[in-house]
Structures are given as structure tokens and as C-alpha cells.
């Protein structure tokens, strides 16, 4: 096996734990860059993205001060939850990826819970 970086190992470890605990539920995956935040709900059994939301969407550009703060993350969490409920998804497994559950990642999760998702 190739040598993995610390973040790659953490990401693989989190994914393995999520697969074990998923019980067929889709996963809410988070990607955080220095300027934006992205969230998508993925059905791993079919290998498809059910819904997605991010701070780069045109209708959010004017509303958000920046895509890289806790306020933007919470907005994206609520938006992805709203879209998921429309698509018939109520329960998900939260996939924080390589990121620590803190700051923007935590704000996105809290926003998704407020929006009606269960995890």
C-alpha cells in the first residue's frame, strides 16, 4: 500500500467508520476550502449524488458576505437539508472527511439539523 499522508489516513478512517454505521443511509459529505464550503448527500449503494449545495451558487453570492465563515456554512447546511427533504431523504450519516468537527464543519452540521435532517 502506498504511503498516505496524515489527512488521507484520517479521511480513510472516518469513511470506514461511516460505512460501518450507515445501515443503508446516504452520507452527508463536506468539503471545505479556504474560500468556500460544499456539501452533498451521496447514496453509496448506487454511487450517485442525491443533492448538493455550496457557497459558489449564483443565488447565494449576493446574500453571503463570504463563503469562508461560520454563517455561510450554517446557510449551506440548511439549504442542503431543505433540498434533501424535498428529495425524500430524512436520515443521513455525517461525513466530516479529513476535517475536525469544529468551526465551519460543525456549523454546517448544526444548520443541517436545524433544517430537518437526522444524524
MARSE-528888 format. One record per atom (N, C-alpha, C): residue in three letters; x, y, z; atom name. Coordinates in Angstrom, 1 decimal. Layout:
# residues N
@res = ALA	px = X	py = Y	pz = Z	atom = CA .
...
//
This chain:
# residues 119
@res = UNK	px = 0.8	py = -1.2	pz = 0.0	atom = N .
@res = UNK	px = 0.0	py = 0.0	pz = 0.0	atom = CA .
@res = UNK	px = 0.9	py = 1.2	pz = 0.0	atom = C .
@res = UNK	px = 0.5	py = 2.2	pz = -0.7	atom = N .
@res = UNK	px = 1.3	py = 3.5	pz = -0.8	atom = CA .
@res = UNK	px = 1.2	py = 4.2	pz = 0.5	atom = C .
@res = UNK	px = 2.2	py = 5.0	pz = 0.7	atom = N .
@res = UNK	px = 2.3	py = 5.8	pz = 1.9	atom = CA .
@res = UNK	px = 1.2	py = 6.9	pz = 1.9	atom = C .
@res = UNK	px = 0.4	py = 7.0	pz = 2.9	atom = N .
@res = UNK	px = -0.6	py = 8.1	pz = 2.9	atom = CA .
@res = UNK	px = -0.2	py = 9.2	pz = 3.9	atom = C .
@res = UNK	px = -0.7	py = 10.4	pz = 3.5	atom = N .
@res = UNK	px = -0.4	py = 11.5	pz = 4.4	atom = CA .
@res = UNK	px = -1.4	py = 11.4	pz = 5.6	atom = C .
@res = UNK	px = -1.1	py = 12.2	pz = 6.6	atom = N .
@res = UNK	px = -2.0	py = 12.2	pz = 7.8	atom = CA .
@res = UNK	px = -3.4	py = 12.4	pz = 7.5	atom = C .
@res = UNK	px = -3.7	py = 13.4	pz = 6.7	atom = N .
@res = UNK	px = -5.0	py = 13.8	pz = 6.3	atom = CA .
@res = UNK	px = -5.7	py = 12.7	pz = 5.5	atom = C .
@res = UNK	px = -5.0	py = 12.0	pz = 4.6	atom = N .
@res = UNK	px = -5.5	py = 10.9	pz = 3.9	atom = CA .
@res = UNK	px = -5.9	py = 9.7	pz = 4.8	atom = C .
@res = UNK	px = -5.0	py = 9.5	pz = 5.8	atom = N .
@res = UNK	px = -5.3	py = 8.4	pz = 6.7	atom = CA .
@res = UNK	px = -6.6	py = 8.7	pz = 7.5	atom = C .
@res = UNK	px = -6.7	py = 9.9	pz = 8.0	atom = N .
@res = UNK	px = -7.8	py = 10.4	pz = 8.8	atom = CA .
@res = UNK	px = -9.1	py = 10.2	pz = 7.9	atom = C .
@res = UNK	px = -9.0	py = 10.7	pz = 6.7	atom = N .
@res = UNK	px = -10.2	py = 10.6	pz = 5.8	atom = CA .
@res = UNK	px = -10.6	py = 9.2	pz = 5.6	atom = C .
@res = UNK	px = -9.7	py = 8.3	pz = 5.4	atom = N .
@res = UNK	px = -10.0	py = 6.8	pz = 5.2	atom = CA .
@res = UNK	px = -10.6	py = 6.2	pz = 6.4	atom = C .
@res = UNK	px = -10.0	py = 6.6	pz = 7.6	atom = N .
@res = UNK	px = -10.5	py = 6.1	pz = 8.8	atom = CA .
@res = UNK	px = -12.0	py = 6.5	pz = 9.1	atom = C .
@res = UNK	px = -12.3	py = 7.8	pz = 8.8	atom = N .
@res = UNK	px = -13.6	py = 8.3	pz = 9.0	atom = CA .
@res = UNK	px = -14.6	py = 7.6	pz = 8.1	atom = C .
@res = UNK	px = -14.2	py = 7.5	pz = 6.8	atom = N .
@res = UNK	px = -15.1	py = 6.8	pz = 5.8	atom = CA .
@res = UNK	px = -15.4	py = 5.3	pz = 6.3	atom = C .
@res = UNK	px = -14.4	py = 4.6	pz = 6.8	atom = N .
@res = UNK	px = -14.6	py = 3.3	pz = 7.2	atom = CA .
@res = UNK	px = -15.5	py = 3.2	pz = 8.3	atom = C .
@res = UNK	px = -15.4	py = 4.1	pz = 9.3	atom = N .
@res = UNK	px = -16.4	py = 4.2	pz = 10.4	atom = CA .
@res = UNK	px = -17.8	py = 4.5	pz = 10.0	atom = C .
@res = UNK	px = -17.9	py = 5.4	pz = 9.0	atom = N .
@res = UNK	px = -19.2	py = 5.7	pz = 8.5	atom = CA .
@res = UNK	px = -19.9	py = 4.6	pz = 7.7	atom = C .
@res = UNK	px = -19.1	py = 3.9	pz = 6.9	atom = N .
@res = UNK	px = -19.7	py = 2.7	pz = 6.2	atom = CA .
@res = UNK	px = -20.2	py = 1.7	pz = 7.2	atom = C .
@res = UNK	px = -19.5	py = 1.5	pz = 8.3	atom = N .
@res = UNK	px = -19.9	py = 0.5	pz = 9.3	atom = CA .
@res = UNK	px = -21.2	py = 1.0	pz = 10.0	atom = C .
@res = UNK	px = -21.4	py = 2.3	pz = 10.2	atom = N .
@res = UNK	px = -22.5	py = 2.8	pz = 10.9	atom = CA .
@res = UNK	px = -23.7	py = 3.2	pz = 10.1	atom = C .
@res = UNK	px = -23.6	py = 3.1	pz = 8.8	atom = N .
@res = UNK	px = -24.5	py = 3.7	pz = 7.8	atom = CA .
@res = UNK	px = -25.9	py = 3.0	pz = 7.8	atom = C .
@res = UNK	px = -25.9	py = 1.7	pz = 7.8	atom = N .
@res = UNK	px = -27.1	py = 0.9	pz = 7.7	atom = CA .
@res = UNK	px = -28.0	py = 1.3	pz = 6.5	atom = C .
@res = UNK	px = -27.3	py = 1.6	pz = 5.4	atom = N .
@res = UNK	px = -28.0	py = 1.9	pz = 4.2	atom = CA .
@res = UNK	px = -28.4	py = 3.4	pz = 4.0	atom = C .
@res = UNK	px = -28.1	py = 4.2	pz = 5.0	atom = N .
@res = UNK	px = -28.4	py = 5.6	pz = 4.9	atom = CA .
@res = UNK	px = -27.4	py = 6.3	pz = 4.0	atom = C .
@res = UNK	px = -27.9	py = 7.4	pz = 3.3	atom = N .
@res = UNK	px = -26.9	py = 8.1	pz = 2.5	atom = CA .
@res = UNK	px = -26.0	py = 9.0	pz = 3.4	atom = C .
@res = UNK	px = -24.9	py = 9.4	pz = 2.8	atom = N .
@res = UNK	px = -24.0	py = 10.2	pz = 3.7	atom = CA .
@res = UNK	px = -23.9	py = 11.7	pz = 3.3	atom = C .
@res = UNK	px = -23.9	py = 12.5	pz = 4.2	atom = N .
@res = UNK	px = -23.7	py = 14.0	pz = 4.0	atom = CA .
@res = UNK	px = -22.2	py = 14.3	pz = 4.1	atom = C .
@res = UNK	px = -21.6	py = 14.5	pz = 2.9	atom = N .
@res = UNK	px = -20.2	py = 14.7	pz = 2.8	atom = CA .
@res = UNK	px = -19.9	py = 16.2	pz = 2.7	atom = C .
@res = UNK	px = -18.8	py = 16.6	pz = 3.4	atom = N .
@res = UNK	px = -18.5	py = 18.0	pz = 3.5	atom = CA .
@res = UNK	px = -17.1	py = 18.2	pz = 2.9	atom = C .
@res = UNK	px = -16.9	py = 19.2	pz = 2.1	atom = N .
@res = UNK	px = -15.6	py = 19.7	pz = 1.6	atom = CA .
@res = UNK	px = -15.5	py = 21.1	pz = 1.9	atom = C .
@res = UNK	px = -14.4	py = 21.5	pz = 2.5	atom = N .
@res = UNK	px = -14.1	py = 22.8	pz = 3.0	atom = CA .
@res = UNK	px = -12.8	py = 23.3	pz = 2.3	atom = C .
@res = UNK	px = -12.9	py = 24.4	pz = 1.6	atom = N .
@res = UNK	px = -11.7	py = 25.0	pz = 1.1	atom = CA .
@res = UNK	px = -11.4	py = 26.3	pz = 1.9	atom = C .
@res = UNK	px = -10.4	py = 27.0	pz = 1.5	atom = N .
@res = UNK	px = -10.1	py = 28.3	pz = 2.3	atom = CA .
@res = UNK	px = -11.1	py = 29.4	pz = 2.0	atom = C .
@res = UNK	px = -11.8	py = 29.3	pz = 0.8	atom = N .
@res = UNK	px = -12.7	py = 30.3	pz = 0.4	atom = CA .
@res = UNK	px = -14.2	py = 29.9	pz = 0.3	atom = C .
@res = UNK	px = -14.4	py = 28.6	pz = 0.2	atom = N .
@res = UNK	px = -15.8	py = 28.1	pz = 0.0	atom = CA .
@res = UNK	px = -16.1	py = 26.9	pz = 0.9	atom = C .
@res = UNK	px = -17.4	py = 26.5	pz = 1.0	atom = N .
@res = UNK	px = -17.7	py = 25.2	pz = 1.6	atom = CA .
@res = UNK	px = -18.8	py = 24.5	pz = 0.8	atom = C .
@res = UNK	px = -18.7	py = 23.2	pz = 0.7	atom = N .
@res = UNK	px = -19.5	py = 22.4	pz = -0.2	atom = CA .
@res = UNK	px = -20.1	py = 21.3	pz = 0.6	atom = C .
@res = UNK	px = -21.3	py = 20.9	pz = 0.3	atom = N .
@res = UNK	px = -21.9	py = 19.7	pz = 1.0	atom = CA .
@res = UNK	px = -22.7	py = 19.0	pz = -0.1	atom = C .
@res = UNK	px = -22.7	py = 17.6	pz = 0.0	atom = N .
@res = UNK	px = -23.5	py = 16.8	pz = -0.9	atom = CA .
@res = UNK	px = -24.0	py = 15.6	pz = -0.1	atom = C .
@res = UNK	px = -25.1	py = 15.1	pz = -0.5	atom = N .
@res = UNK	px = -25.7	py = 13.9	pz = 0.1	atom = CA .
@res = UNK	px = -25.5	py = 12.8	pz = -1.0	atom = C .
@res = UNK	px = -24.8	py = 11.7	pz = -0.6	atom = N .
@res = UNK	px = -24.4	py = 10.7	pz = -1.6	atom = CA .
@res = UNK	px = -25.0	py = 9.4	pz = -1.2	atom = C .
@res = UNK	px = -25.6	py = 8.7	pz = -2.2	atom = N .
@res = UNK	px = -26.1	py = 7.3	pz = -2.0	atom = CA .
@res = UNK	px = -25.0	py = 6.4	pz = -2.4	atom = C .
@res = UNK	px = -24.2	py = 5.8	pz = -1.5	atom = N .
@res = UNK	px = -23.1	py = 5.0	pz = -1.8	atom = CA .
@res = UNK	px = -23.5	py = 3.7	pz = -2.4	atom = C .
@res = UNK	px = -24.7	py = 3.2	pz = -2.2	atom = N .
@res = UNK	px = -25.1	py = 1.9	pz = -2.8	atom = CA .
@res = UNK	px = -25.2	py = 2.1	pz = -4.3	atom = C .
@res = UNK	px = -25.8	py = 3.2	pz = -4.7	atom = N .
@res = UNK	px = -25.9	py = 3.5	pz = -6.2	atom = CA .
@res = UNK	px = -24.8	py = 4.2	pz = -6.7	atom = C .
@res = UNK	px = -24.0	py = 4.9	pz = -5.9	atom = N .
@res = UNK	px = -22.9	py = 5.7	pz = -6.3	atom = CA .
@res = UNK	px = -23.3	py = 7.0	pz = -7.0	atom = C .
@res = UNK	px = -24.4	py = 7.6	pz = -6.5	atom = N .
@res = UNK	px = -24.9	py = 8.9	pz = -7.1	atom = CA .
@res = UNK	px = -25.0	py = 9.9	pz = -6.0	atom = C .
@res = UNK	px = -24.9	py = 11.2	pz = -6.4	atom = N .
@res = UNK	px = -25.2	py = 12.3	pz = -5.6	atom = CA .
@res = UNK	px = -26.7	py = 12.6	pz = -5.6	atom = C .
@res = UNK	px = -27.3	py = 12.6	pz = -4.5	atom = N .
@res = UNK	px = -28.8	py = 12.9	pz = -4.5	atom = CA .
@res = UNK	px = -29.0	py = 14.4	pz = -4.5	atom = C .
@res = UNK	px = -28.4	py = 15.2	pz = -3.6	atom = N .
@res = UNK	px = -28.5	py = 16.6	pz = -3.6	atom = CA .
@res = UNK	px = -27.1	py = 17.2	pz = -3.2	atom = C .
@res = UNK	px = -27.0	py = 18.5	pz = -3.6	atom = N .
@res = UNK	px = -25.7	py = 19.2	pz = -3.3	atom = CA .
@res = UNK	px = -26.0	py = 20.7	pz = -3.1	atom = C .
@res = UNK	px = -25.2	py = 21.3	pz = -2.3	atom = N .
@res = UNK	px = -25.3	py = 22.8	pz = -2.1	atom = CA .
@res = UNK	px = -23.9	py = 23.3	pz = -1.8	atom = C .
@res = UNK	px = -23.6	py = 24.5	pz = -2.2	atom = N .
@res = UNK	px = -22.3	py = 25.1	pz = -2.0	atom = CA .
@res = UNK	px = -22.4	py = 26.6	pz = -2.0	atom = C .
@res = UNK	px = -21.4	py = 27.3	pz = -1.5	atom = N .
@res = UNK	px = -21.3	py = 28.7	pz = -1.5	atom = CA .
@res = UNK	px = -21.0	py = 29.4	pz = -2.8	atom = C .
@res = UNK	px = -20.7	py = 28.6	pz = -3.8	atom = N .
@res = UNK	px = -20.5	py = 29.1	pz = -5.2	atom = CA .
@res = UNK	px = -21.7	py = 29.3	pz = -6.0	atom = C .
@res = UNK	px = -22.9	py = 28.9	pz = -5.5	atom = N .
@res = UNK	px = -24.1	py = 29.0	pz = -6.3	atom = CA .
@res = UNK	px = -24.4	py = 30.5	pz = -6.5	atom = C .
@res = UNK	px = -24.9	py = 30.8	pz = -7.7	atom = N .
@res = UNK	px = -25.2	py = 32.2	pz = -8.0	atom = CA .
@res = UNK	px = -26.2	py = 32.9	pz = -7.2	atom = C .
@res = UNK	px = -27.2	py = 32.2	pz = -6.8	atom = N .
@res = UNK	px = -28.3	py = 32.9	pz = -6.0	atom = CA .
@res = UNK	px = -27.8	py = 33.2	pz = -4.5	atom = C .
@res = UNK	px = -26.7	py = 32.5	pz = -4.1	atom = N .
@res = UNK	px = -26.2	py = 32.8	pz = -2.7	atom = CA .
@res = UNK	px = -25.1	py = 33.8	pz = -2.7	atom = C .
@res = UNK	px = -24.5	py = 34.1	pz = -3.9	atom = N .
@res = UNK	px = -23.3	py = 35.0	pz = -3.9	atom = CA .
@res = UNK	px = -23.7	py = 36.4	pz = -3.3	atom = C .
@res = UNK	px = -24.8	py = 37.0	pz = -3.6	atom = N .
@res = UNK	px = -25.2	py = 38.3	pz = -3.1	atom = CA .
@res = UNK	px = -25.6	py = 38.3	pz = -1.6	atom = C .
@res = UNK	px = -26.1	py = 37.1	pz = -1.2	atom = N .
@res = UNK	px = -26.6	py = 37.1	pz = 0.2	atom = CA .
@res = UNK	px = -25.5	py = 36.9	pz = 1.2	atom = C .
@res = UNK	px = -24.5	py = 36.2	pz = 0.9	atom = N .
@res = UNK	px = -23.4	py = 35.8	pz = 1.8	atom = CA .
@res = UNK	px = -22.3	py = 36.9	pz = 1.7	atom = C .
@res = UNK	px = -21.7	py = 37.2	pz = 2.9	atom = N .
@res = UNK	px = -20.6	py = 38.1	pz = 2.9	atom = CA .
@res = UNK	px = -19.4	py = 37.5	pz = 2.3	atom = C .
@res = UNK	px = -19.1	py = 36.2	pz = 2.7	atom = N .
@res = UNK	px = -18.0	py = 35.4	pz = 2.2	atom = CA .
@res = UNK	px = -18.5	py = 33.9	pz = 2.3	atom = C .
@res = UNK	px = -17.8	py = 33.1	pz = 1.5	atom = N .
@res = UNK	px = -18.1	py = 31.7	pz = 1.5	atom = CA .
@res = UNK	px = -17.3	py = 30.9	pz = 2.6	atom = C .
@res = UNK	px = -16.4	py = 31.7	pz = 3.3	atom = N .
@res = UNK	px = -15.5	py = 31.1	pz = 4.2	atom = CA .
@res = UNK	px = -15.7	py = 31.4	pz = 5.7	atom = C .
@res = UNK	px = -17.0	py = 31.5	pz = 6.1	atom = N .
@res = UNK	px = -17.2	py = 31.8	pz = 7.5	atom = CA .
@res = UNK	px = -18.3	py = 30.9	pz = 8.0	atom = C .
@res = UNK	px = -18.5	py = 30.9	pz = 9.3	atom = N .
@res = UNK	px = -19.4	py = 30.0	pz = 10.0	atom = CA .
@res = UNK	px = -20.9	py = 30.3	pz = 9.6	atom = C .
@res = UNK	px = -21.2	py = 31.6	pz = 9.3	atom = N .
@res = UNK	px = -22.5	py = 32.0	pz = 8.8	atom = CA .
@res = UNK	px = -22.8	py = 31.3	pz = 7.5	atom = C .
@res = UNK	px = -21.9	py = 31.3	pz = 6.6	atom = N .
@res = UNK	px = -22.1	py = 30.7	pz = 5.3	atom = CA .
@res = UNK	px = -22.3	py = 29.2	pz = 5.4	atom = C .
@res = UNK	px = -21.5	py = 28.6	pz = 6.3	atom = N .
@res = UNK	px = -21.6	py = 27.1	pz = 6.5	atom = CA .
@res = UNK	px = -22.9	py = 26.7	pz = 7.0	atom = C .
@res = UNK	px = -23.5	py = 27.5	pz = 7.9	atom = N .
@res = UNK	px = -24.8	py = 27.2	pz = 8.5	atom = CA .
@res = UNK	px = -25.9	py = 27.4	pz = 7.4	atom = C .
@res = UNK	px = -25.7	py = 28.4	pz = 6.6	atom = N .
@res = UNK	px = -26.7	py = 28.6	pz = 5.5	atom = CA .
@res = UNK	px = -26.7	py = 27.4	pz = 4.5	atom = C .
@res = UNK	px = -25.5	py = 26.9	pz = 4.2	atom = N .
@res = UNK	px = -25.4	py = 25.8	pz = 3.3	atom = CA .
@res = UNK	px = -25.9	py = 24.5	pz = 3.9	atom = C .
@res = UNK	px = -25.7	py = 24.3	pz = 5.2	atom = N .
@res = UNK	px = -26.3	py = 23.2	pz = 6.0	atom = CA .
@res = UNK	px = -27.8	py = 23.2	pz = 5.9	atom = C .
@res = UNK	px = -28.4	py = 24.4	pz = 6.1	atom = N .
@res = UNK	px = -29.9	py = 24.5	pz = 6.0	atom = CA .
@res = UNK	px = -30.4	py = 24.2	pz = 4.6	atom = C .
@res = UNK	px = -29.6	py = 24.8	pz = 3.6	atom = N .
@res = UNK	px = -30.0	py = 24.6	pz = 2.2	atom = CA .
@res = UNK	px = -30.0	py = 23.1	pz = 1.7	atom = C .
@res = UNK	px = -28.9	py = 22.4	pz = 2.1	atom = N .
@res = UNK	px = -28.8	py = 21.0	pz = 1.7	atom = CA .
@res = UNK	px = -29.9	py = 20.2	pz = 2.4	atom = C .
@res = UNK	px = -30.2	py = 20.5	pz = 3.7	atom = N .
@res = UNK	px = -31.3	py = 19.8	pz = 4.4	atom = CA .
@res = UNK	px = -32.6	py = 20.0	pz = 3.7	atom = C .
@res = UNK	px = -32.9	py = 21.3	pz = 3.3	atom = N .
@res = UNK	px = -34.1	py = 21.6	pz = 2.6	atom = CA .
@res = UNK	px = -34.3	py = 20.8	pz = 1.3	atom = C .
@res = UNK	px = -33.2	py = 20.8	pz = 0.5	atom = N .
@res = UNK	px = -33.2	py = 20.0	pz = -0.7	atom = CA .
@res = UNK	px = -33.3	py = 18.5	pz = -0.5	atom = C .
@res = UNK	px = -32.7	py = 18.0	pz = 0.6	atom = N .
@res = UNK	px = -32.8	py = 16.6	pz = 0.9	atom = CA .
@res = UNK	px = -34.2	py = 16.2	pz = 1.2	atom = C .
@res = UNK	px = -34.8	py = 17.0	pz = 2.0	atom = N .
@res = UNK	px = -36.2	py = 16.7	pz = 2.4	atom = CA .
@res = UNK	px = -37.1	py = 16.7	pz = 1.2	atom = C .
@res = UNK	px = -36.9	py = 17.6	pz = 0.3	atom = N .
@res = UNK	px = -37.7	py = 17.6	pz = -1.0	atom = CA .
@res = UNK	px = -37.4	py = 16.3	pz = -1.8	atom = C .
@res = UNK	px = -36.2	py = 15.8	pz = -1.7	atom = N .
@res = UNK	px = -35.8	py = 14.6	pz = -2.4	atom = CA .
@res = UNK	px = -36.2	py = 13.3	pz = -1.7	atom = C .
@res = UNK	px = -36.8	py = 13.5	pz = -0.5	atom = N .
@res = UNK	px = -37.3	py = 12.3	pz = 0.3	atom = CA .
@res = UNK	px = -36.2	py = 11.7	pz = 1.2	atom = C .
@res = UNK	px = -35.1	py = 12.4	pz = 1.5	atom = N .
@res = UNK	px = -34.1	py = 11.9	pz = 2.4	atom = CA .
@res = UNK	px = -34.3	py = 12.6	pz = 3.8	atom = C .
@res = UNK	px = -34.5	py = 11.8	pz = 4.8	atom = N .
@res = UNK	px = -34.7	py = 12.4	pz = 6.1	atom = CA .
@res = UNK	px = -33.5	py = 12.1	pz = 7.1	atom = C .
@res = UNK	px = -32.9	py = 10.9	pz = 6.9	atom = N .
@res = UNK	px = -31.8	py = 10.5	pz = 7.8	atom = CA .
@res = UNK	px = -30.5	py = 10.2	pz = 7.0	atom = C .
@res = UNK	px = -29.4	py = 10.8	pz = 7.5	atom = N .
@res = UNK	px = -28.2	py = 10.6	pz = 6.8	atom = CA .
@res = UNK	px = -27.1	py = 10.3	pz = 7.8	atom = C .
@res = UNK	px = -25.9	py = 10.0	pz = 7.3	atom = N .
@res = UNK	px = -24.7	py = 9.8	pz = 8.2	atom = CA .
@res = UNK	px = -23.8	py = 11.0	pz = 7.8	atom = C .
@res = UNK	px = -23.3	py = 11.6	pz = 8.8	atom = N .
@res = UNK	px = -22.4	py = 12.8	pz = 8.6	atom = CA .
@res = UNK	px = -21.0	py = 12.4	pz = 8.3	atom = C .
@res = UNK	px = -20.5	py = 12.8	pz = 7.2	atom = N .
@res = UNK	px = -19.1	py = 12.5	pz = 6.8	atom = CA .
@res = UNK	px = -18.3	py = 13.8	pz = 6.8	atom = C .
@res = UNK	px = -17.5	py = 14.0	pz = 7.9	atom = N .
@res = UNK	px = -16.7	py = 15.2	pz = 8.0	atom = CA .
@res = UNK	px = -15.4	py = 15.1	pz = 7.2	atom = C .
@res = UNK	px = -15.1	py = 13.9	pz = 6.6	atom = N .
@res = UNK	px = -13.9	py = 13.8	pz = 5.8	atom = CA .
@res = UNK	px = -12.7	py = 13.9	pz = 6.7	atom = C .
@res = UNK	px = -11.7	py = 14.7	pz = 6.2	atom = N .
@res = UNK	px = -10.5	py = 14.8	pz = 6.9	atom = CA .
@res = UNK	px = -10.5	py = 15.9	pz = 7.9	atom = C .
@res = UNK	px = -11.6	py = 16.6	pz = 8.0	atom = N .
@res = UNK	px = -11.7	py = 17.8	pz = 8.8	atom = CA .
@res = UNK	px = -12.2	py = 17.5	pz = 10.2	atom = C .
@res = UNK	px = -11.6	py = 18.2	pz = 11.2	atom = N .
@res = UNK	px = -12.0	py = 18.1	pz = 12.6	atom = CA .
@res = UNK	px = -13.4	py = 18.7	pz = 12.7	atom = C .
@res = UNK	px = -14.3	py = 18.1	pz = 13.6	atom = N .
@res = UNK	px = -15.6	py = 18.5	pz = 13.8	atom = CA .
@res = UNK	px = -15.6	py = 19.8	pz = 14.7	atom = C .
@res = UNK	px = -15.4	py = 20.9	pz = 14.0	atom = N .
@res = UNK	px = -15.2	py = 22.2	pz = 14.7	atom = CA .
@res = UNK	px = -15.4	py = 23.3	pz = 13.7	atom = C .
@res = UNK	px = -15.8	py = 24.5	pz = 14.2	atom = N .
@res = UNK	px = -15.9	py = 25.6	pz = 13.3	atom = CA .
@res = UNK	px = -16.9	py = 25.5	pz = 12.2	atom = C .
@res = UNK	px = -16.4	py = 25.7	pz = 11.0	atom = N .
@res = UNK	px = -17.3	py = 25.7	pz = 9.8	atom = CA .
@res = UNK	px = -18.0	py = 24.3	pz = 9.6	atom = C .
@res = UNK	px = -17.3	py = 23.2	pz = 9.8	atom = N .
@res = UNK	px = -17.8	py = 21.9	pz = 9.7	atom = CA .
@res = UNK	px = -18.9	py = 21.7	pz = 10.7	atom = C .
@res = UNK	px = -18.7	py = 22.1	pz = 11.9	atom = N .
@res = UNK	px = -19.7	py = 21.9	pz = 12.9	atom = CA .
@res = UNK	px = -21.0	py = 22.8	pz = 12.6	atom = C .
@res = UNK	px = -20.7	py = 24.0	pz = 12.1	atom = N .
@res = UNK	px = -21.8	py = 24.9	pz = 11.8	atom = CA .
@res = UNK	px = -22.6	py = 24.4	pz = 10.7	atom = C .
@res = UNK	px = -22.0	py = 23.7	pz = 9.7	atom = N .
@res = UNK	px = -22.8	py = 23.1	pz = 8.6	atom = CA .
@res = UNK	px = -23.7	py = 22.0	pz = 9.1	atom = C .
@res = UNK	px = -23.1	py = 21.2	pz = 10.0	atom = N .
@res = UNK	px = -23.9	py = 20.1	pz = 10.6	atom = CA .
@res = UNK	px = -25.0	py = 20.6	pz = 11.4	atom = C .
@res = UNK	px = -24.8	py = 21.7	pz = 12.2	atom = N .
@res = UNK	px = -25.9	py = 22.3	pz = 13.0	atom = CA .
@res = UNK	px = -27.0	py = 22.8	pz = 12.1	atom = C .
@res = UNK	px = -26.6	py = 23.5	pz = 11.0	atom = N .
@res = UNK	px = -27.5	py = 24.0	pz = 10.1	atom = CA .
@res = UNK	px = -28.4	py = 22.9	pz = 9.4	atom = C .
@res = UNK	px = -27.8	py = 21.8	pz = 9.1	atom = N .
@res = UNK	px = -28.5	py = 20.7	pz = 8.5	atom = CA .
@res = UNK	px = -29.5	py = 20.1	pz = 9.5	atom = C .
@res = UNK	px = -29.1	py = 20.0	pz = 10.8	atom = N .
@res = UNK	px = -30.0	py = 19.5	pz = 11.8	atom = CA .
@res = UNK	px = -31.2	py = 20.5	pz = 12.0	atom = C .
@res = UNK	px = -30.9	py = 21.8	pz = 12.0	atom = N .
@res = UNK	px = -32.0	py = 22.8	pz = 12.1	atom = CA .
@res = UNK	px = -32.9	py = 22.7	pz = 10.9	atom = C .
@res = UNK	px = -32.4	py = 22.3	pz = 9.7	atom = N .
@res = UNK	px = -33.2	py = 22.2	pz = 8.5	atom = CA .
@res = UNK	px = -34.0	py = 20.9	pz = 8.5	atom = C .
@res = UNK	px = -33.8	py = 20.0	pz = 9.4	atom = N .
@res = UNK	px = -34.7	py = 18.8	pz = 9.5	atom = CA .
@res = UNK	px = -34.0	py = 17.5	pz = 9.2	atom = C .
@res = UNK	px = -32.7	py = 17.5	pz = 8.9	atom = N .
@res = UNK	px = -32.0	py = 16.2	pz = 8.7	atom = CA .
@res = UNK	px = -31.7	py = 15.6	pz = 10.1	atom = C .
@res = UNK	px = -31.8	py = 14.2	pz = 10.1	atom = N .
@res = UNK	px = -31.4	py = 13.5	pz = 11.3	atom = CA .
@res = UNK	px = -30.1	py = 12.7	pz = 11.1	atom = C .
@res = UNK	px = -29.2	py = 13.0	pz = 12.1	atom = N .
@res = UNK	px = -27.9	py = 12.2	pz = 12.1	atom = CA .
@res = UNK	px = -27.3	py = 12.3	pz = 13.4	atom = C .
//
